Amino acid sequence: MAAAGLLSSPIYAGRWVRRRLSPVNSANIEKTLILVKPDGVARGLTGEVIGRIERKGYAIVAVRMLHADREILLKHYAEHEGKPFLEPLIEFMSSGPIVAIVAQGNRVIEGFRKLAGVTDPTLAEPGTIRGDLARDQGTKVIQNIVHGSDSVESATREIGIFFPEL
């Protein structure tokens, strides 16, 4: 009887089904850059973010805490050059330490962005990082706990900025 209970439990069954019926397609294995922004670090949410990444089944490949300087942030946000929100964004992102994370897994870029939730914390769904943890601060720049790469190309470029050794 004990074995039957174990096999019918949702957690065990869910893991078993994923392993048996959804084999990992190595063509879909990706790496992504995730940043825990200064608001997330200041509120002590880095462990919660890493825990959610790991519970989702992604591997943490590298982690680094740093105080990002203007040069790194200008490289990271190069696509926003000339936009009016760039300077406030750089000011926010350099206002305190950030935690840079490289995560790897099957379709991790798409998966982490779904896990993070939409950019605006007021509109982010419950159950997402931003929906559960971020608050609308009414500031010039949305403080929404995390950043995640939006494409394979962006991930490759962004990982190179924060982890040139990888």
C-alpha angles and dihedrals in degrees: 000000000000092000092051090053091051094049093049096049111112094230096052093040091048093052092044093050093049093049096044103036104029108049114190111259105217089209087068097049107118140168123224137186116237121186124197099211125222092267091055094046093046091052093049095246100131093098091048091052093048090046092053091049091051095043088055086059101252122137121236106228100176139359129190132171114209145154100241114223126212093263094056092044093050089053092046094048096036091129089063096055110139095016117126095236095055097089095047089046092052090046090053096044091050094045093093143346122309130198117227116203132183111206126185133199149106106318089341094162094060092035096053093046088054090047090050095051129214119327097252107074091206090060098037114114121249109260093043123102093247094040093053103032113021124085131199102248096185088236130141089257124044108247102208106157100241147042124205128186113256101211143011089259093051091046092053092048095044095046088052090056097050099028108028090164093065 
